Amino acid sequence: MQTVAIMGRPNVGKSSVFNRLAGRKIALVDDTPGVTRDRKQVEAEIGGVPVTLIDTAGLEEAAPDTLAGRMTASSEGALRQADLVLFVVDVRTGLTAADRAFAQWLRKAPVPVLLVANKAEGRLGMQAAMEAYELGLGDPIAVSAEHGDGFGNLHDEVRDRLHAEPRRGREDRERPLRLAILGRPNAGKSTLLNALVGEERMITGPEPGLTRDSIAVEFRDAEGLIRLVDTAGLRKKARIEKLLEKMSTEASIAALKEAEVVILVVDALQGMDEQDLRIGRLAEREGRALVIAFNKWDAVEDRNATRKKLEDTLTSSFAQMKGIAVVPISAANGRGLDKLMPTVREVYALWNRRVPTGELNRWFEAMKDRHQPPLVEGKRIKLRYATMPKARPPTITVFGTRAEMLPEDYRRYLVNSFREKFDMPGVPIRLHLRGTDNPYGEEE
């Protein structure tokens, strides 16, 4: 079993990250620096890979005979055990001298390091996480341990890094596609799971709310293994009153964050309402691939009008995921199911796709030639180059002078043209902007 050590200066949220990855509260969490003084470890599963997870005391520059010095020595011991280090920084407070010093130390260590930018809630938090590029540890993974945001990406990165760079041998086992079924109560989610699996694994009926927990089932399609999670129906927050239903909703959201592809089941007789849109937006925010299963299609009378209304809703509500795949089905009698899983696989392949750097920058130069970045505060934004540091979802990082000041309409222009050029309909695309120092003070 491989070992993952969580490291960083005091009070950046290491123990909160540890608890999230462990799946339960093991380490004490408080705003007071230095709450964790001893190494804590637990066996956990990250991205389907069994690991020994270690929470360390905060790294501090201190004399060896002091408490802080002994805590740092303990963390150094964890580094010697580790197959992978998660180096955590706090984007709210920004990078400190201690962050930079310990990043320099980790760059010299013979252990792969993933940079975790914690407390990166919302769009502003994601932008603040870009500062962590300065540490020279690669692309930061933006998360919020408090809210659970970004942990699907972190699971993916840990799994991929351990798979790619194992320091201790382990058997390579088949990796299932992680699929979650979400939707409003009584949309037909459990009926769909039973139809896909081919047996009555879930109790179904006309009463809404029969499923109260998230249930995982493994099965195979023509392409391989799938781990499918059926979830309790997600209601509006104002309607979630009972504790049991509140717990069910939390389990559904957790299943979405752990999934790679989400099937959003929409009742075609009722149409897509605001709660369906909220679920879809949550999937987009978490960077999950999305397929809409338009259920009970056999009972729809005016199919052209119903389909047109759905397409109009998707166009107006999901500008960041243009071209979402829609599969009309009837889970009760199996109609349309032969198209559902092939569509899921196609969307999953797009979500995993990487564009080579040369091809990416040829597109990037063509986009700049077509429309130059605008002046902001009387100064020209000079975009230099683009990289694609990761897929799952496709992520572009653009570097340049004052790149972080790029207006929203130009950002949309880049994302939409990227989606069109590389044929990536229906998957979320991330665009990160990284300003570079301009030592000549050029006034373009």
N, C-alpha and C positions, 0 to 999 in steps of 0.2 A: 504494500500500500504506500502510495506517495504522500509526501508531507507538504502542506501549504502553510507558510508562516505569514502572519499579518504584522506589519511593522510601520513605524512612523513616530513623529514626536508626540508628546503628551497632548491629550484633549483634541485630537483630530477626528475621533469617532471610531477608533479601531475596534473597541469592544462591541459597539453597535453593529459594525460590519460583521464581526465574528458571530454575534447572535443571529443575524439575518442568514448567514451562510450555514450556521449549525441548525437552523430551523426552530430554535427555542432559546429562551433567555438563560444563559449559563453565566456569562460575565456580567458583573455589576456595571451599570452605566450611570454617569453623573457628569455635570459640567465642571466639577473640580478636577484639575489636572492631577494625574498620578493615582487615580483610583485603582488601576490595575498595577500590582507590584510583582506578582509572580506570573510565570507562564501558565496559561490554561490550555488544555488540549482536549479534543473530542473527535471521535470518528464521525464523519459526515459524508454526504454525497453532493458533489458540485458538478452540475452538467452531466449527471449520470456516471461520474467517476468517483469511486470510493477513495476518500483521502483522510489523512490525519490532519486536522486543522488546529493551528497553534495561535493563540492570542498572546502577544508579548507586552511587556511594560514599555512605556514610552521611551524612545531614544533621546538621551540628553547628553550634552557635553559636560562632564563632571569628573571630579577626581575619583579614582578607583575605590577609595576607602569610604566614600559617602554613599548614602542610600541611593541617590540618583545614579552614581557610578556603578553600583552593584546591579541595579535594574538594567542598565545598558549592557553590562557584561552578560546578564541572563539572556537579553535579546540577541547578543552575538552568538550565544550558544544555540539559540533557535535557528539562526541563519546557517550554522554548520549542518544542522539536521535537514534543512529544507530542500525540496526539489523545485519549489517556486515560491517567490516572495510577492505578497501584495503590499506595495508601499502606499500608504494612505496619506493624503494631504487634505486640508480643509480649505475649500474655495471661498468660503465666507470671509475668512480672515486674510486670505491671500498667502502667497509663498513667504516664508520667513528665512532668515539666515540658517536656522537649524534644518529646515527642509532641504535647502541647497547643499549644506554640508553632508547630510546623510544620503542624499541622492548621489553625491560624488563618491561616497564610500560604497554604495550599492553598485554603482557602475563598474567598480573594480572587482566585485564579488563574482565567484564562478557559478552563479545561480541566476536563472532567468527572473526578471522582475516585471510585474504588471503594475502600472501606475494607476491608482484608484483615486479619483477626485471626488471626495465626499461632500455632502451638504449642497449638492448641485440641483436644487429643486427648480423646476420650471425652465423656461427658455433662457432667462437671465443667468440661471445657475449653469446651464450648459455652456453659455458664452464665457462665463467666468472660469470654467474648467480649462479653457484653452490656454490660460496663463501657465498651466502646468507643463506645457511643451518645453518651457525654459529649462526644465530639469534634465533634459537629455535622456529620458527613459522611455521614449516612444510616445505613442498616442495615449492620452489619458482616457480612462473609462469613467464617465460621469455617472455617479450614483447618489441616492439619498437613502442612507441607512434608516433614517427616521421614518420615511414614507415608503420605502421599498422600491423606489424608482431606479431603473437601470440595472437591476440585479439579473434580469434575463441575459443582458449583454455580458455581464461579469461572469455568469455561469458558462456562457459560450466561450469566452476568451480563456478561462481557466481550463476548461475541457480541451480546447484546441491546443493550448500551450503544453499541457501535460502529455497529450497524445503525440505532439510533434517532437518534444524534447524530453523524453523520459530518462531520468538518471538511474532508475532501477527498473529492471525488466518486468513487464506485466503482459498478460495475454490480451491481445486486441480483440474486443468483443464487438458484435454488431451494434451500431448506434441507431436507436429508433428515432424516427421523425416524431417530434413532440407536438401533438395536435390537441387543441381545446375546442369544445363546442360551447358557445355562449348564446344568450338570447333572453328575451323576456319570459316570464313564467307561462307555461302552456303553449309555447311556440312549436313544440315537437322535438325538443332536443334529445330526450331519452329514447323516443321512437326512432330517431335517426341513428343513435348509437347502436340500438338493437339491430337495425337493418344493416348497418355496416359490419358489425361483428358476426351477424348471422345467427344470433340466439337471444333469448330473452334475459339479458343481463340486468336490465333496469325495469322497475315497476312503472307502468304507464297508465294513464287514465285521463278523463276529462277534467279532474280536479287540479287546479293550478297548485304548484308548490310541492308535488310529491317527492321530488329530489331535494334533499336538504344538505347533502355534503357533496364534495367533488370526488367522483369515482373514476379511478384509472383502470383502463383495460388495454391489454396488448393484443394486437392481431396483425395479420400480414395481408398486404394487397399484392398486386403483380410485381411491384418494385421493391418490396422489402418490409421490414418491421415498422410498426406504428404504435406509439403509446398515446392512446386516446383518453382524454379526460372529459367526462360529462359533468356539468356544473349546475348548481341551483340557479333558478331564474333570477336575473338582476332587476330589481324594482328601483323606482326613484327613491332617493335617500329619505325624503319626507315620509315615505310609506313604510320604511324599515323601522318597526317599533319593537318587536319581540327580540330578546337576546339571541334566541336560536337562529332567527332569520338574519340577524346582524352577523353572526358567525358564519352562516352560509354564504352571505355576500362577500365577506372577507376571503373565504376559501375560493370563491369564483374568481375574484380579482387576482389572488395569488396564482391560480391556475393559468390565467391569461399571461401573467408576467413570466411564468416558467415555460410557456409554449413557444414554439417556433412559428406555427401557423394557427390562426384562429378561424373557425367556421362560425359565422354569425347567422343563426337561424332566425329568419323573419317570417312571420305568419302572413302569407300572401293575401288572405282574406281581410286582414286588418291593415295591411300596409306598414310602411316603415315610420315609426313614430320617434319622438324626441329621445326616448330611452334607448332605442336601437342605435340612434346616432351617437349617443354618449358612449355606448359600448364600442362602436367603431372608432370613435376618436381616442378612446383609451388604448385600443390596440395600436393605433397610429402613434400615439405618444410614447408607448413602450417599444415601438419599432418592430412590431410583429407583422408578419404577412397576413393578409385578410382575404377570405373568400366568403361571399354571401350565398347561403342556401335559402332560396325563396320557396318555403315549404307550403304544402296544401295547394299546389299549383293546379291539380286536377279539378279542384272545386271552384276555380276562378272562371267567371263567365266572360267578361270582356278582357281577354288577355293582352291585347294590344294597348289598351288604355292603361291597364295596371302596370305593364312593363315600362311604358313611357313615363308614367308618374314616378316609378322607382328610379329610372335613369336621370330624370330631372332633379330628384332629391339628392342623388349621389353626386351629380355635377356641381350643385350649389353648396353641398355640405362637406365634401371631401376634396378640396382643391389640392391638398398635399398628397393625395393618393389617387390621382386621375387614372381611370381605367380599371377600377376594382372588378374582379371577376364575379359574375352572378350566374348561379346555376339553378334553374327552376327544378324542383323535385316534389315528389310526394313520398315522404318517409313511410307512411302507412302502407302503401302498396308497392314501394320500391321503384317507382318511375323516376327516371333521371339520375338514379344513383350511379349508373355506369359512367356518367360524366363527372361526378363530383370528385372522386379521388384522383383521377388523371388531372383535373384542374388544380387540385391542391398540390400535386407534385410539380406541375408547371410553375405555379406561383412560388413554391419553395425553391425551385432552381433559380428563378430570377432573384429572389431574396438573398441567395448565396453567391450571386455572380460578382466577380471582380473584373474590372476593366484594366488592362495593362497600362502602365504609366505613360508610355509613348503615345498610345492611342488616345488616352485621356487628355493629354496636353495638346495634341493636334486639334481635338474638338474644342478645348479651352481657348486656344489662340484664334480659332475661327469665330467663336462667340464674341471675343473681344474685338475682333476686326469688324464684325457686323454691328455691334453696339458698344462703343467705348464706355467704361464706367463714368458716372457723372462727376461733376465738381461738388464737393461738400465743404461748406464754409470757405468757399473760394479756392480750394485746393483740389488738385486732381488725385483721385485714388488710383494707385498704380498696382494692378494685380500682376503677379510675377509667374506663378506656376500653381498647379493643382496636383494633389496626390489622392489616392484612394486607400487609406490606411486599413480599411476593413470592409467586409460585407456584413450581412446579417444584422441590420439592413445595409444596403449600399450607402457608403459614407464618403463624402468628398471633403477634403480640407484644402482651402484656398489660402495661399500665402501672398502677402504683398504689403506695400506701404499704405497705411491707414485702411487696410482691408476690413478691419472690424467696424468701420464706419459705413460700409456699403449699404445703401438703402434697401428697404424690403422689396420694392418692385424689381430691382436688379437681381436680388437673391432668387426671387420666383422665376425670373427669366432664365437664370442658370439651371435651376432645378428642372423646370419644364423642358428646356432644350436637351438636358442630359437624359431625361426620361424618354424623350422622343428619339434622340439619336441612337441610344443603346437599347431601345425597345424594352422598357421596364414598366409596363402598365401595372397599376394596382398595388405596388409595394411602396412603403415609406422610403424616402430618400433624405438623408441627413446632409446638410451643408454647414461646415464649420469654417470660420474665418479667423485667420491668424495674422495680425499685423507684424511687420518686421521693422527693425530699427533702420533708420535712414541717416547714416553718419554724414552725408553730404548736405543735408538740409535742402534737398532739391525741391523746387517749386514748379511742379509740372503744370 
